[in-house]
Amino acid sequence: MNGAESQHDVVVVGGGLAGCEAAYQLAQRGLRVRLVEMKPHKRTPAQTSDRLAELVCSNSLRGAALSNAVGLLKEELRRVGSLALRCADETSVPAGGALAVDRERFAEAMTREIEAHPRITVEHREVTEIPAERPVILATGPLTSDALAASLAAAVGAEHLAYYDAIAPIVSADSIDWSRVWKQSRYGKGGAVRGDRAAQPERAAQPERAAQPEDAAERRDDAEAGDEAYVNCPFDEAQYKAFVQALVASDKVEARAFEEVRYFEGCLPCEVMAARGEQTLAFGPMKPVGLTDPRTGRRPYAVLQLRPEDEAATAYNLVGFQTRMKYAEQLRVFRMVPGLEEAEFLRMGSVHRNTFVDAPALLGPAMELRALPGVHLAGQISGVEGYVESAAAGFVCAILLAQQLRNEPLRPPPPTTALGGILTHLGRKQPTYQPSNITWAHIAPLDPAHGKLRKRARYEVMAERALRDLDAWWAAG
């Protein structure tokens, strides 16, 4: 602890990457911060060290190249004085094209910087309910304690807080083979979807599942988006059965020691559904009802649907295909999908324990709970995914809060930057909000005047624009 001074301007709860970054950035701007961390009195099941900013899973901060979205995010953080990136660079270890760190030295460096800062007081105790002090930043991470999570759920509504994270993969739009797919919403408008049940009498005769609550929301979303709402990847019977067999036989990630595998029926891993029976997916997320392939005039045997991840439709989500398959297996199996044979995966699927809120519904422009003014969220509890993204969320939250406390207009990072992409993700409404790593789909697309560029060239131009816009934003602040 940095002494007995009790006066402070901001309370930060949680000494992980987001909390430490937020505390440091606020302190650097002249604010007095009380950082509350429950270690060493209590640890989450994933933690083994009493240091701050412990990296509990991997030591990798992922790709370093600017043609990689997370590589761009790291460079942006360097340019704006991120504590986490400075300590990561100082403690890096060889990792090819990635940035990896010596975990112990990294945590030691972060702890040393935080504890030595004259405007940060570190207090070691468990926080079991949202503190009464304002402003406060909650940065308690994916394993937020049950007591604090219950307090948050009581404040925002339990339906807006999730305890398990089910993420479907995302593919780049320009890597889809558009000659093999078509756009149409299930239950869509127009004659294209009428009379298709007779196309496959052997399937139509089978009982179909009753409409679930999510179907109504799906239909409303489809009505708003028209026949641009979904891209359909059609399977014939042999393709479908081979795909199901591959899912069942695939190599899966085992649950970590601190995870209790609690799958929800509404977001089962695709391989779990496949294992329940050969036709389970065909009457679940791959049901072809209400869809007609315009090339054949018939309803396919099964369909895997893709939904736009961003307004510009530069990336697509594999609807209903959250998975625990290992990454290499995801690449192999999902490239069996017609139209995705050469797909570029911007985000891989996953299912793991995680506590996070429905950020688009709950958070305002300063990452502040609309229901609780003065309570801000940062890091994975807000719905970002990954070490670098957590630090970035802590940075952005601190910058916006500092602007608020100085009674200045909010000046968030530009949407053309990866830092701005953090806010884009937190504010982007989805049928079901899911956490995400930073992807190019979170960053504003290039002006059409740039013309058609190959993937790498496009990302390099976007990165150049991002750094140019970031420098201008930072210089003006």
Secondary structure as the mmCIF struct_conf table of DSSP 4:
data_model
#
loop_
_struct_conf.conf_type_id
_struct_conf.id
_struct_conf.beg_label_comp_id
_struct_conf.beg_label_asym_id
_struct_conf.beg_label_seq_id
_struct_conf.end_label_comp_id
_struct_conf.end_label_asym_id
_struct_conf.end_label_seq_id
BEND BEND1 ALA A 4 ALA A 4
BEND BEND2 ASP A 9 ASP A 9
STRN STRN1 VAL A 10 VAL A 13
BEND BEND3 GLY A 16 GLY A 16
HELX_RH_AL_P HELX_RH_AL_P1 LEU A 17 GLN A 28
TURN_TY1_P TURN_TY1_P1 ARG A 29 GLY A 30
STRN STRN2 VAL A 33 GLU A 37
TURN_TY1_P TURN_TY1_P2 LYS A 39 HIS A 41
TURN_TY1_P TURN_TY1_P3 PRO A 45 ALA A 46
BEND BEND4 ASP A 50 ALA A 53
BEND BEND5 CYS A 57 CYS A 57
BEND BEND6 ASN A 59 ASN A 59
STRN STRN3 SER A 60 GLY A 63
BEND BEND7 ALA A 65 ALA A 65
TURN_TY1_P TURN_TY1_P4 LEU A 66 SER A 67
BEND BEND8 ASN A 68 ASN A 68
HELX_RH_AL_P HELX_RH_AL_P2 ALA A 69 ARG A 79
TURN_TY1_P TURN_TY1_P5 VAL A 80 GLY A 81
HELX_RH_AL_P HELX_RH_AL_P3 LEU A 83 GLU A 90
TURN_TY1_P TURN_TY1_P6 THR A 91 THR A 91
STRN STRN4 SER A 92 VAL A 93
TURN_TY1_P TURN_TY1_P7 GLY A 96 GLY A 97
STRN STRN5 ALA A 98 VAL A 101
HELX_RH_AL_P HELX_RH_AL_P4 ARG A 103 ALA A 116
TURN_TY1_P TURN_TY1_P8 PRO A 118 ARG A 119
STRN STRN6 ILE A 120 HIS A 124
BEND BEND9 GLU A 129 GLU A 129
BEND BEND10 ALA A 132 PRO A 135
STRN STRN7 VAL A 136 LEU A 138
TURN_TY1_P TURN_TY1_P9 PRO A 142 LEU A 143
HELX_RH_AL_P HELX_RH_AL_P5 ASP A 146 VAL A 156
HELX_RH_3T_P HELX_RH_3T_P1 ALA A 158 HIS A 160
STRN STRN8 LEU A 161 ILE A 167
STRN STRN9 ILE A 170 SER A 172
HELX_RH_3T_P HELX_RH_3T_P2 ALA A 173 SER A 175
BEND BEND11 ILE A 176 ILE A 176
TURN_TY1_P TURN_TY1_P10 TRP A 178 SER A 179
BEND BEND12 ARG A 180 ARG A 180
STRN STRN10 TRP A 182 LYS A 183
TURN_TY1_P TURN_TY1_P11 ARG A 186 TYR A 187
BEND BEND13 LYS A 189 GLY A 190
HELX_RH_3T_P HELX_RH_3T_P3 GLY A 191 VAL A 193
TURN_TY1_P TURN_TY1_P12 ARG A 194 GLY A 195
HELX_RH_3T_P HELX_RH_3T_P4 ASP A 196 ALA A 199
HELX_RH_AL_P HELX_RH_AL_P6 PRO A 201 ALA A 204
TURN_TY1_P TURN_TY1_P13 ALA A 205 ALA A 205
BEND BEND14 GLN A 206 GLN A 206
HELX_LH_PP_P HELX_LH_PP_P1 PRO A 207 GLN A 212
HELX_RH_AL_P HELX_RH_AL_P7 PRO A 213 ALA A 225
HELX_RH_3T_P HELX_RH_3T_P5 GLY A 226 GLU A 228
BEND BEND15 ALA A 229 ALA A 229
STRN STRN11 VAL A 231 PHE A 235
HELX_RH_AL_P HELX_RH_AL_P8 GLU A 237 ALA A 249
BEND BEND16 SER A 250 SER A 250
STRN STRN12 LYS A 252 LYS A 252
HELX_LH_PP_P HELX_LH_PP_P2 VAL A 253 ARG A 256
TURN_TY1_P TURN_TY1_P14 ALA A 257 PHE A 258
HELX_RH_3T_P HELX_RH_3T_P6 GLU A 265 CYS A 267
HELX_RH_AL_P HELX_RH_AL_P9 CYS A 270 ALA A 275
TURN_TY1_P TURN_TY1_P15 ARG A 276 ARG A 276
TURN_TY1_P TURN_TY1_P16 GLU A 278 THR A 280
HELX_RH_3T_P HELX_RH_3T_P7 LEU A 281 PHE A 283
TURN_TY1_P TURN_TY1_P17 GLY A 284 MET A 286
TURN_TY1_P TURN_TY1_P18 VAL A 289 GLY A 290
STRN STRN13 ASP A 293 ASP A 293
TURN_TY1_P TURN_TY1_P19 PRO A 294 GLY A 297
STRN STRN14 ARG A 298 ARG A 298
BEND BEND17 TYR A 301 TYR A 301
STRN STRN15 ALA A 302 PRO A 308
BEND BEND18 GLU A 309 ASP A 310
TURN_TY1_P TURN_TY1_P20 GLU A 311 ALA A 312
STRN STRN16 ALA A 315 LEU A 318
TURN_TY1_P TURN_TY1_P21 VAL A 319 GLY A 320
STRN STRN17 MET A 325 MET A 325
HELX_RH_AL_P HELX_RH_AL_P10 TYR A 327 PHE A 334
TURN_TY1_P TURN_TY1_P22 ARG A 335 MET A 336
BEND BEND19 VAL A 337 VAL A 337
TURN_TY1_P TURN_TY1_P23 PRO A 338 GLY A 339
TURN_TY1_P TURN_TY1_P24 GLU A 341 GLU A 342
STRN STRN18 PHE A 345 ARG A 347
STRN STRN19 SER A 350 VAL A 357
HELX_RH_AL_P HELX_RH_AL_P11 ALA A 359 LEU A 362
STRN STRN20 LEU A 363 LEU A 363
TURN_TY1_P TURN_TY1_P25 PRO A 365 ALA A 366
BEND BEND20 MET A 367 MET A 367
STRN STRN21 GLU A 368 LEU A 369
TURN_TY1_P TURN_TY1_P26 ARG A 370 ALA A 371
BEND BEND21 LEU A 372 LEU A 372
TURN_TY1_P TURN_TY1_P27 PRO A 373 GLY A 374
STRN STRN22 VAL A 375 LEU A 377
HELX_RH_3T_P HELX_RH_3T_P8 GLY A 379 SER A 382
TURN_TY1_P TURN_TY1_P28 GLY A 383 GLY A 383
STRN STRN23 VAL A 384 VAL A 384
BEND BEND22 GLY A 386 GLY A 386
HELX_RH_AL_P HELX_RH_AL_P12 TYR A 387 LEU A 405
TURN_TY1_P TURN_TY1_P29 ARG A 406 ASN A 407
HELX_LH_PP_P HELX_LH_PP_P3 GLU A 408 LEU A 410
HELX_LH_PP_P HELX_LH_PP_P4 PRO A 412 PRO A 414
TURN_TY1_P TURN_TY1_P30 PRO A 415 THR A 416
BEND BEND23 THR A 417 THR A 417
HELX_RH_AL_P HELX_RH_AL_P13 ALA A 418 GLY A 427
BEND BEND24 PRO A 431 THR A 432
STRN STRN24 SER A 436 SER A 436
HELX_RH_3T_P HELX_RH_3T_P9 TRP A 440 HIS A 442
BEND BEND25 ILE A 443 ILE A 443
HELX_LH_PP_P HELX_LH_PP_P5 ALA A 444 ASP A 447
HELX_RH_3T_P HELX_RH_3T_P10 PRO A 448 HIS A 450
HELX_RH_AL_P HELX_RH_AL_P14 LYS A 455 ALA A 476
#
